[in-house]
């Protein structure tokens, strides 16, 4: 089995660098759905429901995402 190289795209180079840096530590951003995020935490794949997105503003100087859950989708083990 070959490993697929993930390529990230984002609105700013800083966001892409943050996601790629976390990937090097074992935390992988897998997907963004319409109302959910799918993240891989050291082999455990979890889905988080997106409740609200506060876009970047020059007043706040940040962006925030409010999520709920953390439902385990896969724990990385193989069933026999």
VOBA-1610 file (N, C-alpha, C; in pm, whole numbers, padded with zeros to 5 digits, always signed):
BEGIN
Unk+00083-00118+00000Unk+00000+00000+00000Unk+00087+00124+00000Unk+00060+00214-00089Unk+00134+00339-00092Unk+00068+00443-00004Unk+00146+00538+00041Unk+00091+00646+00122Unk+00055+00762+00032Unk-00061+00818+00050Unk-00106+00932-00026Unk-00051+01059+00038Unk+00010+01144-00044Unk+00060+01272+00007Unk-00055+01371+00009Unk-00085+01421+00127Unk-00192+01519+00141Unk-00140+01657+00104Unk-00218+01728+00025Unk-00184+01865-00014Unk-00292+01956+00042Unk-00252+02054+00121Unk-00349+02146+00181Unk-00348+02278+00106Unk-00468+02339+00098Unk-00483+02472+00042Unk-00561+02554+00142Unk-00528+02680+00154Unk-00599+02766+00248Unk-00594+02910+00204Unk-00671+02993+00272Unk-00675+03135+00234Unk-00547+03210+00265Unk-00461+03154+00351Unk-00335+03222+00380Unk-00224+03119+00400Unk-00100+03156+00368Unk+00013+03066+00390Unk+00029+03028+00537Unk-00010+03117+00629Unk+00000+03088+00772Unk-00090+02971+00810Unk-00212+02967+00757Unk-00305+02859+00788Unk-00253+02726+00735Unk-00200+02727+00615Unk-00145+02604+00556Unk-00026+02557+00639Unk+00061+02647+00680Unk+00179+02611+00760Unk+00137+02551+00894Unk+00034+02604+00956Unk-00015+02552+01083Unk-00065+02409+01068Unk-00146+02383+00964Unk-00200+02249+00941Unk-00087+02151+00907Unk+00008+02193+00826Unk+00120+02105+00790Unk+00210+02079+00911Unk+00230+02177+00996Unk+00310+02157+01117Unk+00246+02058+01212Unk+00116+02069+01230Unk+00045+01973+01315Unk+00050+01832+01256Unk+00043+01823+01123Unk+00053+01692+01058Unk+00186+01625+01091Unk+00293+01703+01095Unk+00425+01645+01125Unk+00432+01591+01268Unk+00339+01634+01355Unk+00333+01586+01493Unk+00230+01474+01512Unk+00164+01433+01402Unk+00069+01323+01411Unk-00077+01362+01419Unk-00108+01491+01400Unk-00245+01539+01403Unk-00282+01581+01261Unk-00369+01503+01196Unk-00395+01521+01053Unk-00537+01571+01028Unk-00548+01683+00957Unk-00676+01735+00911Unk-00717+01651+00790Unk-00826+01574+00801Unk-00868+01484+00693Unk-00969+01546+00598Unk-01070+01616+00652Unk-01176+01668+00564Unk-01255+01778+00633Unk-01311+01863+00551Unk-01405+01965+00597Unk-01534+01938+00522Unk-01638+01899+00593Unk-01769+01878+00534Unk-01850+02005+00555Unk-01972+02008+00503Unk-02056+02127+00517Unk-02076+02165+00664Unk-02092+02066+00750Unk-02119+02097+00891Unk-02030+02019+00987Unk-01914+01972+00938Unk-01826+01893+01026Unk-01680+01900+00982Unk-01591+01873+01077Unk-01448+01857+01052Unk-01411+01714+01084Unk-01324+01655+01004Unk-01275+01520+01031Unk-01124+01531+01055Unk-01082+01489+01176Unk-00943+01500+01218Unk-00891+01364+01261Unk-00763+01339+01237Unk-00696+01216+01278Unk-00599+01252+01390Unk-00627+01204+01510Unk-00542+01229+01626Unk-00459+01105+01654Unk-00337+01102+01602Unk-00245+00991+01626Unk-00307+00855+01596Unk-00382+00848+01484Unk-00442+00722+01440Unk-00588+00704+01474Unk-00643+00788+01560Unk-00786+00783+01592Unk-00856+00892+01513Unk-00946+00853+01422Unk-01017+00949+01337Unk-01144+00992+01409Unk-01161+01124+01422Unk-01277+01178+01492Unk-01345+01283+01406Unk-01478+01293+01423Unk-01557+01392+01350Unk-01616+01490+01451Unk-01603+01618+01421Unk-01650+01726+01508Unk-01757+01805+01435Unk-01872+01826+01497Unk-01980+01906+01438Unk-01946+02054+01451Unk-01955+02128+01341Unk-01928+02272+01342Unk-02056+02345+01382Unk-02049+02417+01494Unk-02165+02493+01541Unk-02165+02635+01488Unk-02046+02695+01478Unk-02037+02833+01429Unk-01894+02863+01386Unk-01880+02949+01286Unk-01750+02996+01240Unk-01749+03147+01251Unk-01655+03200+01327Unk-01636+03344+01338Unk-01517+03378+01250Unk-01545+03435+01135Unk-01440+03464+01036Unk-01340+03564+01091Unk-01222+03566+01032Unk-01117+03660+01070Unk-01168+03803+01052Unk-01138+03886+01150Unk-01169+04028+01137Unk-01048+04108+01183Unk-01032+04226+01127Unk-00918+04309+01165Unk-00932+04358+01309Unk-01056+04368+01361Unk-01076+04409+01499Unk-01029+04301+01597Unk-01067+04176+01572Unk-01032+04066+01663Unk-00893+04011+01634Unk-00847+04022+01511Unk-00718+03967+01469Unk-00712+03815+01485Unk-00827+03749+01467Unk-00830+03602+01475Unk-00957+03548+01412Unk-00956+03417+01388Unk-01072+03344+01341Unk-01100+03236+01445Unk-01225+03203+01467Unk-01260+03100+01564Unk-01361+03003+01503Unk-01351+02878+01544Unk-01448+02776+01502Unk-01498+02709+01629Unk-01629+02709+01648Unk-01690+02647+01764Unk-01743+02511+01721Unk-01698+02405+01789Unk-01734+02269+01750Unk-01796+02195+01868Unk-01864+02085+01835Unk-01927+01999+01935Unk-01895+01854+01902Unk-01874+01775+02003Unk-01861+01632+01981Unk-01722+01580+01993Unk-01678+01523+01887Unk-01556+01447+01887Unk-01593+01300+01883Unk-01676+01263+01787Unk-01724+01127+01774Unk-01615+01044+01705Unk-01577+00932+01766Unk-01474+00845+01708Unk-01533+00775+01587Unk-01468+00795+01471Unk-01509+00732+01347Unk-01432+00603+01327Unk-01303+00605+01360Unk-01217+00488+01346Unk-01104+00499+01448Unk-01073+00389+01517Unk-00965+00395+01616Unk-00835+00338+01565Unk-00829+00306+01435Unk-00703+00260+01376Unk-00676+00113+01394Unk-00766+00041+01461Unk-00745-00103+01477Unk-00817-00177+01365Unk-00771-00298+01337Unk-00830-00380+01232Unk-00911-00491+01297Unk-01036-00505+01256Unk-01119-00616+01306Unk-01082-00743+01232Unk-01081-00858+01303Unk-01047-00983+01236Unk-01170-01066+01206
//
